[in-house]
Amino acid sequence: MKRLLLPCIAVTLFACKGEPKDYVTLSGKIANPDESKTLKIFNRRNYEKAITLNDDGTFKDTLKLEAGDYNFQHGKEYGQIYLENDNETSFETDYNSFIDSMVFKGDASDLNNFSVQSFLISKTYFTEQLVGISDMEKVNEAITNYKSAYDDLKNKYSEVDSSHIAIMDRNINMSVEQITKFMERKIATLSAFPKGSPSPVFENYENYAGGTTSLSDLKGKYVYIDLWATWCGPCIKEIPSLKKVEKQYEGKNIEFVSISLDEGRSYKGDAEEAYKGWKKMINEKELGGMQLIADNGFESQFIRDYKVNGIPRFILIDPDGNIVSSDAPRPSTSALVELFNELNI
């Protein structure tokens, strides 16, 4: 009897295992979901599938796909996930803090959590305050701590395969290279335009409110200049913060001046359409402050004099027309208000 029992148990166990599934089961929950109630899974190889969320933000579906890294989108937020057939993978997050609150469970959870945590450590060490202070010594200290934190993650998720580790190693090194180059350029810009030196000037720029305006017209006030364009995503992202700061300093001895560099880009090279687009955006977004447009886009003399090669760029000039900062903090950073407070504006 015993001889018969053991083979039967073996057969039963083998039968329970079954054939590998030719699909992955993906489930989870997105708290405070976007009104679209849709989670899109896609990659660069023309794979795409939309999953409908339930009213409470939960979802579950099956996907037939090739094993690999996929992107997903919900509303305006994006993420990345490794998916493989015969796996059961899930994640939970909050739409209001999409990446920060994301936690993966199930198959490949170590790999997926390693990926998202590797991204988040950059936010921990490369902060807006760090970028605002322009101190290379502190930047190098942050880079050292960043690399150490990444090594800790690799030790924590030691089961992640070597190919994904190699990809993340490259991403980490690229982040270090990017922040180093960015800060070196920023510090070089500040050195080229030292505090207290006379500012380059602009003359007779068209004012959306009517007439023209020159920098000399604003003498006697601090002037915070925002160089932007309607096609510049990072510029548009700063608008709500700029409005907030403008409101906070309303009636103070400071003029907020936005200078558009629109000259035809994203308008098929049509300068006239770009000009119309500039006016349209000011109206639709109810932009505040003083709205000017440069006379020749990036080739304008004022822009060339300040060696501007990318936007948004912010400049702060004192009431005597001298430079306070040729690469001032962005409105979205606390460093800007801290600077204003130091100047007793």
KANORFEN-V410187 format. One record per backbone hydrogen bond with DSSP energy under -1.0 kcal/mol. CO is the residue of the C=O (numbers start at 1). NH is the residue of the N-H. Records with the same first field share a line. If there is no record, write none. Layout:
CO=NH  NH
This chain:
1=5
2=6
4=8
5=9
6=10
7=11
8=12
9=13
10=14
11=15
12=16
13=17
14=18
23=86
24=63
25=89
26=61
27=91
28=59
29=93
31=95
34=37
37=53
39=51
40=73
41=49
42=71
47=43
49=41
51=39
54=57
57=30
58=54
59=28
61=26
63=24
68=83
70=81
71=42
72=79
73=40
74=77
77=74
79=72
81=70
83=68
84=87
87=25
88=107
89=27
90=105
91=29
92=103
93=31
94=97
97=101
99=102
103=92
105=90
106=109
108=112
109=113
110=114
111=115
112=116
113=117
114=118
115=119
116=120
117=121
119=122
120=124
121=125
122=126
125=127
127=131
128=132
129=133
135=139
136=140
137=141
138=142
139=143
140=144
141=145
142=146
143=147
144=148
145=149
146=150
147=151
148=152
149=153
150=154
151=155
152=156
153=157
157=160
161=165
162=166
163=167
164=168
165=169
166=170
167=171
168=172
169=173
170=174
171=175
172=176
173=177
174=178
175=179
176=180
177=181
178=182
179=183
180=184
181=185
182=186
183=187
184=188
185=189
186=190
187=191
188=192
189=193
194=197
197=323
202=215
205=213
206=293
207=210
211=207
213=205
214=217
215=218
216=219
218=221
222=255
223=317
224=257
225=315
226=259
227=313
228=261
229=232
232=236
233=237
236=239
238=242
239=243
240=244
241=245
242=246
243=247
244=248
245=249
247=250
249=252
252=254
253=222
255=224
256=290
257=226
258=292
259=228
260=294
264=267  269
267=270
270=274
271=275
272=276
273=277
274=278
275=279
276=280
277=281
278=282
279=283
280=284
281=285
282=287
290=258
291=208
292=260
296=299
297=300
300=304
301=305
302=306
303=308
304=307
313=227
314=328
315=225
316=324  325
317=223
318=321
319=220
321=199
322=318
323=196
325=316
330=333
333=336
334=338
335=339
336=340
337=341
338=342
339=343
340=345
341=344
